[in-house]
Amino acid sequence: MILGCHVNFTNEQLLGSTKQALSYGANAFMFYTGAPQNTIRKSLDRDLTKQAWSLMKENGIDLKNVICHAPYIVNLANNKDEEKWQFSINFLKQELSRCKELGISYIVVHPGSAVGIEREIALQNISAALNFIIEEDAPMILLETMAGKGTECGCTLEEIKTILDGVHSNHIGVCLDTCHMNDAGYDVRDFDALLEEVDKVIGLKIVHCVHLNDSKNVRGAHKDRHENVGLGTIGFVSLYNVVQHEKLKDVPKILETPYVDRMYPPYKFEIESLKAGRENSQLLSDIMNFYK
């Protein structure tokens, strides 16, 4: 299994992220290069990056399974304020440059929200922005499937396809999010059928990452509230089926499940449970007891 989780990018930068992932038993991970809510970014330390690469190699983490996530503030969909739209484009280009320096192959991006403009125009804006941003020798942008909360774009496979069709490059891919797809109305519990639909609409070959999350919501709720593995409406069996599915065996699966009591990271225990193929009925208490 290529299975990991979201980790922090702190003073030790990529080295610290790697250490944290290894402490959870992960062989893949995802990080932001700075706070997801702002554009403040520290210069990258080349020595720390080289140490991270060495530590990954020593512990069997393939660099291609390390994913960056763009900050939430990037909105490629709305160009009512041309200056803000251009800022999102320029900032994402900077993030791609930082990822390239870190040796990262993929960066996950939320397509954006329409916020007061027609949806079709918003989808065209995303494509137009991506045409300004994408460079063939830069890391590949992966559009994340969204839950459809508010005016979010990319909550259906057809919308993702519309965006992709407007991009003048094949150097782009997709990240499937199980919670988002559930909340958007897709049946993640029938994952074979869902993958068939993904393949039919956009093609499985461009899926390069999966965000593995249970959901607090019923299917089609359009709310985007992640839950710990096995404790939500998708369930352990279905998420385990995603993790071990043959058609996605080379695609990293990244946990973004919530901290327990907003304090305790669940990833060590969720990864252990998924690797073993056995649901942990005492997941929350095991997590709290471990960190206390």
N, C-alpha and C positions, 0 to 999 in steps of 0.2 A: 504493500500500500504506500502510495505517496500521500502522506497525511501530516498536516501541520496546523498552524494557528496564527492568529494575529499576535505580534510581539511589539515591544517598545523600541524606539530609536532614540537613545538617550545620549549621555556624554561619551560613551564608548562607541556610539554610532552603530555601524553594521556589525562590529565585533560584539557589542552588547546584545544586539538582536539575536545573533547566532547563539550566544551563550544561553540566553533565555529560552530559545527554541529547543536546544539540547536538554535543558533542565526539564522540559515537558515530555521528552521522548519523541520529539518531532523530527521528521526528515525533510520538511518543507516549512516555509513560513512566509508571512506577509507583514509589511511595515509601512508606515508613513515616513517620509524623510524629514518631517517636522510636524508641528501640531496640525491636525486636520481642519481646525477652525480658523486658521490664519495663514498668512504668507511669510511669516518670519522664518528664515532658514539660516542655519550656521554653515560655514564653509566645511567641506568634507575633508577629513584627515586621511591622506593617502596611506599612511602607515597603519592606521586602524583598519582600513579597508583590506589591506594585504594580509593582516593578521586574521581577519574574518574569513577570507578566502582559504587560508591555510587550515583554520579550525574546521571549516566546512569539509574540506577534503579529507582531513583526518577522521572525521566522524560520519562520512557517507552522505553528506548533504550535497546534492547536485545544484550548482548555482542556477541552472535553468528552472529549478523548482522554488526559487525565491522570488516573490512577487512584491512589487510596490503598489500602493494604493494612492491615487490622487486625492487631495483634500476636498472636503465637501463644498467648499466655497466656489469651486469651479462650476460655472453654469454656461455651457455652450449653446443652450437652446434659445435664450432670450437676448435679442439684440436691440431692444427698445432704447436702452442706453448704450450707444455705440462704444463709448469709452470703457464701460464695465465689461462688455462682451470682448473687446480687444484685450483688456487686462487678463481675462480668463484664458484667452488664447496664448498670450505671451507668458503667463505664469506656467501653464501646462508645458510649453516648450522648454522652460527652465527646468521643470521637474524631469522631463525626458533627458535633458543634458546631465542632470545629477544622477539619474538612474544609469545612464551610459557609463559615467565615471565609476559607479559602483559595480559595474558588470552585470546589471540586471537586464533580463530579456523582455519582461512584461510589466506594464503598469495598468491597473484597473481604473476605469473612469466611469462615474455616473453620467449618463447622457445629458441630464439637465432637466429643468422644469420650464414649462411654457410661461407661467405667471403673467397672464393678461394678454397674451397673443394667441392667434389661432394655432391649433396643434400641428397642422400640416406645415405651417411656416416655421414653427419651432423645430420640427424634424429636419427641414431644409437647412436651418441655421446650424444644427449640429453637424450635418454633412459638410457644410461650407467651412465651418471652423476646423474640422478635422483635415480638410484639404490644405489649410494653411499650416497645420501643425505637423502632420505626418512626414517623416523623413525615412527613407528606406534603410539607412544605416543606424537609425536610432531604435531604442526599445519599441516593441509593438504595443499599441494601445488596445486594451480589451474593454469593450463596452459591457457594462454590467446590466443584467436583466433586473428590472425594478418592480416594486410592489404596486405601483399606481397610486401612491399616496398623494393627495392634492393634485397638482398639475404635472407630476413626474412623467417624463417621456421614456420610452423603452420598456413599457410594462407588458407588451405583447411581443411575440417573436416577429410578427408582421411589422411592427414599428421598428424593431432592430433591423430587419431586412431593408426597410425603406431608407434608414440612415446609411446602411452599408452600400446600398445601390447608388447613393449620391456621392460616395467617396471614390476618388480617382486613383485608388491604389489597392492592392491586395494585401498590403502590410498592415492589416488590422484584424482583430479577432473578437471573441466574446467570452465573458465570464458568466456562468450560470450560478444564480444564488437560489438555494432551495427554499429558504423562507420567503424570499421575494416572489418566486414563482408560485408557491402555494397561495400567498396573499393576493397575487394577481389573478388567481383562478385556475391555475394548472394543477393537475393531480400528480404530485410528486410520489405518491404511494403506488402509482402504476408507472414506475420509472421506465420500463421498457417501451411503453406506448409514448411516454413523453419524449424519450430520446428519438423515437421514430419521427415524431413531429418536429423536433429540433433539426433533425437531419433533412427532412423534407423542406423546411422553410429556409433555414440558413446554412445547413451543412455541418455535420459533426466535426469535420476536419478543422474548422476555425474556432472550436471550443478549446481554450488553452488553460482554463482555470475553473474550479468550482468552489463557491463559498458554501460550506456545509453547516447549515443552521436549522434547528427545529423552529417552530413558530408558535407563538402564544395565541394565534388567531385561527379561526375557521377558514377554510379555503374560500378565496374570493373576497376577503375582508378589506383589502387594499389599505392595510394599516402598518405593515413593516415593523413588527415587534418580535425580535429574535428570542428563542428559548433554548435552554440547555438540551443536549442530545437525549432523546427519549422522554422528555418531560412536556413536549408540545403535541400539537395536532398531527404532525407528520409521523413521529414515532421512531423508535430505535431501529426496528426492522427495516423500515423504508430507507433510513439514512445509511444503515450498514449496506444495503443493496446499492446505494449510490457509490459508496467508498470502494466496494470490491467489484464494481461492474466492469466486465471485460472491455466494453467499448470505450471506457474512459481510464483504462489502466495506466496510461502514461501521462495523465492530467493530474496536477497537484490539487488536492482537496484541502481547503483552508477553513478552519473553525473560526467563527466570529461570535460565539455564544457568550451570553452575559456573565460577568463576574457574579459570584454568589454573595449576597448581601452587599453588592457593589464594592467588595473588598478582595475577594478570594478568586484568583484565576482558576477556571475549571479544567483547563486544557490537559494537564497531566492525566487526570482521571478519565476524561472523555476519550483521549487517544488510546489509553490502555484498554478501555472497554471496547472500542471499535476494532482495535488490533486483535483482541481475543474473540470478537464476534459474540460477546455476551453483554446483555444490558446490565448496568449496575443499578439495582433497586435502591441502594443507599447512597447514590451519587452525591447529593447535597451534604449529607452528614459526613461522608468521607472527606469531602473537600474542606469543610469547616474544621474538622478534627485535625487534618493534616497541617493547616496553616495556623491553627491556634496552638 
